[in-house]
Amino acid sequence: RGHLNDLENIVPFLGIGLLYALSGPELYTALLHFRIFAGVRIAHTFAYLIPLPQPSRGLSWVVGYAVTISMAYKVLKTALYL
């Protein structure tokens, strides 16, 4: 289950992350997005394997999706010149 969940979340991140990297973000911001996503996905995987208390798994999922949405917003903002 943990592996399938990782695939469901990492695949969209890779697509949006590629578009984000091509949109010319600041290096610091891009590194922050990528590092936070990697950290919370690792925490989410440990929460599946170790059975950590529930808020940890849900919180790591929410933070991972927030990072993906933040990158998608930046890509759309750059593409639509908002």
FENPEKA-V771942 format. One record per pair of residues at least 24 apart in sequence whose ideal C-beta (glycine too) atoms are under 10 Angstrom apart, sorted by the first residue. I is the first residue (numbers start at 1). GAP is how many residues later the second one is. D is the distance in whole Angstrom. If there is no record, write none. Layout:
I & GAP & D
I & GAP & D
This chain:
1 & 47 & 7
2 & 42 & 8
2 & 43 & 6
2 & 44 & 9
2 & 45 & 9
2 & 46 & 4
2 & 47 & 6
2 & 55 & 10
3 & 42 & 9
3 & 45 & 9
5 & 36 & 9
5 & 39 & 7
5 & 40 & 8
5 & 43 & 7
5 & 52 & 9
5 & 56 & 8
6 & 35 & 7
6 & 36 & 10
6 & 38 & 8
6 & 39 & 6
6 & 42 & 9
9 & 28 & 9
9 & 31 & 10
9 & 32 & 7
9 & 35 & 8
9 & 52 & 7
9 & 55 & 6
9 & 56 & 7
9 & 59 & 8
10 & 27 & 9
10 & 28 & 10
10 & 31 & 7
10 & 54 & 9
10 & 58 & 10
12 & 53 & 9
12 & 56 & 6
12 & 60 & 9
13 & 24 & 6
13 & 25 & 10
13 & 28 & 8
13 & 51 & 7
13 & 52 & 9
13 & 54 & 8
13 & 55 & 5
13 & 58 & 8
13 & 59 & 10
14 & 54 & 10
15 & 53 & 10
15 & 57 & 10
16 & 51 & 9
16 & 52 & 6
16 & 53 & 9
16 & 54 & 10
16 & 55 & 5
16 & 56 & 5
16 & 57 & 10
16 & 58 & 9
16 & 59 & 7
17 & 50 & 9
17 & 51 & 8
17 & 54 & 6
17 & 55 & 10
17 & 58 & 10
18 & 53 & 10
18 & 57 & 10
19 & 52 & 8
19 & 53 & 8
19 & 55 & 9
19 & 56 & 5
19 & 57 & 9
19 & 59 & 9
19 & 60 & 8
20 & 48 & 9
20 & 50 & 9
20 & 51 & 4
20 & 52 & 8
20 & 53 & 10
20 & 54 & 6
20 & 55 & 5
20 & 58 & 9
21 & 50 & 9
21 & 54 & 10
22 & 53 & 8
22 & 56 & 9
23 & 48 & 9
23 & 51 & 6
23 & 52 & 5
23 & 53 & 9
23 & 54 & 9
23 & 55 & 4
23 & 56 & 7
24 & 50 & 10
24 & 54 & 7
25 & 46 & 8
25 & 49 & 6
25 & 50 & 9
25 & 53 & 8
29 & 41 & 9
29 & 42 & 9
29 & 45 & 8
30 & 41 & 9
30 & 44 & 9
32 & 35 & 9
32 & 38 & 10
33 & 34 & 5
33 & 35 & 9
33 & 37 & 7
33 & 38 & 6
33 & 41 & 9
34 & 33 & 8
34 & 37 & 9
35 & 32 & 10
36 & 27 & 7
36 & 28 & 8
36 & 30 & 9
36 & 31 & 5
36 & 34 & 9
37 & 26 & 8
37 & 27 & 6
37 & 28 & 9
37 & 29 & 9
37 & 30 & 5
37 & 31 & 7
37 & 33 & 10
37 & 34 & 9
38 & 26 & 9
38 & 29 & 10
39 & 24 & 9
39 & 25 & 9
39 & 28 & 10
40 & 24 & 5
40 & 25 & 9
40 & 26 & 9
40 & 27 & 7
41 & 26 & 10
